[in-house]
Amino acid sequence: MACDLSTGRSQACKSVGGLKHIELANYNSGGATFSADGSIATLVTSTTFYKYDLRGANNTIDEVGESSRDNNSAFYTISGTIQLPYQDEDTRQELETVAKTRVFLITEDFNGVRKLYGLDDGLDVSIGANSGANMGDFNGYSLTFSGINTQLAQMVDGATGVSLAVTQITPN
């Protein structure tokens, strides 16, 4: 049966948490091919990703598995919030575009692991512009990601068809 368990898992080595940067691209429904280990080998439609550097501990992406015995269904809900400090006109304009489309999201953590979210149907992004009340409060943009996928996010190390654009906004 395809749903039978196949292995266990030993204790992992110690590592660190946190996201180093994210990469965003326009969603396309081309799909992907996978290597034998289950990581993404290629995106069927070549896609350009744009890198957003992150700082701080307020950047999270979570996947929650949902299963229904009554409906015989299983899927994963994706949610996360990313903070981009400082507000500027170029970033404001780009984020307005991001909010109007669906995106692929790649995260890279401090262990060097890159994962692709939104392969099935892309992710929606809500944008908030935040200006705190006090001098030490957050001033910048909050990106809130949401979506549903049939599988957990796949690793993209070495994937072809995933190119990273070198253009980035320098806010100040």
N, C-alpha and C positions, 0 to 999 in steps of 0.2 A: 504494500500500500504506500502511496506517495507521501502520506502524512505521518509515517512511522518515525520515531526518534532514531538518530543514527550515531550519536556520539555524546560524550560529556565534555567537561572543560576543567582544566586544572587551574590552580591559583596563578594569576597573571603577575608579572613583574611590576614593581612600582613605577608609576608614570606621573605626569602632571596634567592638570585640567586647563581649560581656558582656550579661547579662540584667538588666533593670531591675525587672521584676515578672512574676508569673505570675497567671493567672486559672483557677479550677477551676469546673466545673459538673457536675451529674449527667449521665451519658451517656444519650442517648435515640437511638433508631434512626430518627429522622425524616429524616435526610440533609440535603442542602444543594442550593441552586441556585448556579450560577457565572456570573460576568460574562464578557464576551468575552476579557478578559485572563487568565482562569483563576483569579482570586481569588474567594473566597466572597462572593456577593451577599446571600444570606439563608440562615439555618438554617430548615428547613421547620417545625420545632417550636420556638417561642420558648423560649429558654433563659436562665436567670439565672446569671451567672458571679460568683464571689467572688474578690476581689483579695488577693494575698499579696505584700507588698513584700519585696524581696531586698536583701541587702548582701553584699559580698565577691566573691571570685573563684572560689568553689567551686560555682557553679551552672551546670550544663551540660545540654543536651538534644542528642542525636545521632540521626541517621537513617542507617542503613546499607542500601544497596540490595543485595539478594540475587537472584541469577539462576541458574537451573539449565537447562543445555542439555539434560540427560537428561529432565527433567520438563516442559520448555518453560514454565517459570513465572518470574515476577519479582514481588518484593514488597519492602517496606521494614520493617526492624526498628527500633523506636523505643526508646531507653533514655536515662535521664538521672537526675541526682541534684540535688536542691535542698536547701539548708540553711536552716533557720529558727532563728536564735539565740535563746536564752533558753527556759526551760521554765516553763509555767504551766498551771493546771488547765483554763481555757477552751480553750486550744489543744489540750491533750491530748485532751479530749472530742471536739472537732471532727475531729482527725486520726484518731481511732478510727473515726468514721463514714466518712471518706475511704478508709480501708483496707478497708472492707467493701463498697465499691461500685466500679463502673467510672466513669471520669470523662472529660470533654473537658478538654484542657489548651490554654490560649492563653498564649504567651510574648510579651513585648514586650522588644525589645533596646534598646540605647542609641542606635540609629539611628531608633527609632520604628516599626520593623517588627513587626507582630503576626502570629503564625502559629498555626493551629489544628491540634492533634495528636489523633489518635484518632477521626477522622470515621467510619471504617468500623465499628469495633467497640469504641471506647473504649480507655482505658488502665487497667492495674492499677497500684496504688500500694502499696508496702511502706513502713512507717513504722519508723524507729529513733529511740530516745531516747538521746542521747549525752552523757555527762558525762566530760570529760577528767581525766587524772591530775594535771596541773599547772595553776596559776592561769591561764596563758595559753592553755590548750587549749580546743577548741570545746565549748560547753555548749548544747544545743538539740536540735532534731529534724532528721532526715534523711529526705527523701521520695525514694524510688527509683521512677521511672516505667518501665513496660515495655509494649510492645504491638507489633502488626503492622498495617500498612496497605498498601493497593494503590497508593498514590501518596505522593509527598513531601507534607509538611504544606503546606496552602494558606494564602495571605495572607487576612486578614480585615478589612482597612481598610475602614471604612464599611459593614460588613455589618449588615443588619437582622435582627431575631430574636436578636441577641446583646446582651443588656442586662447592664450591670455594676452589681451591688448595691453600695450605699454602706456596708453594714455591714462592719466589720472588728474583730477582737479587738485590743485594745491590751494587750500582755503585761505591762507594768510601769508 
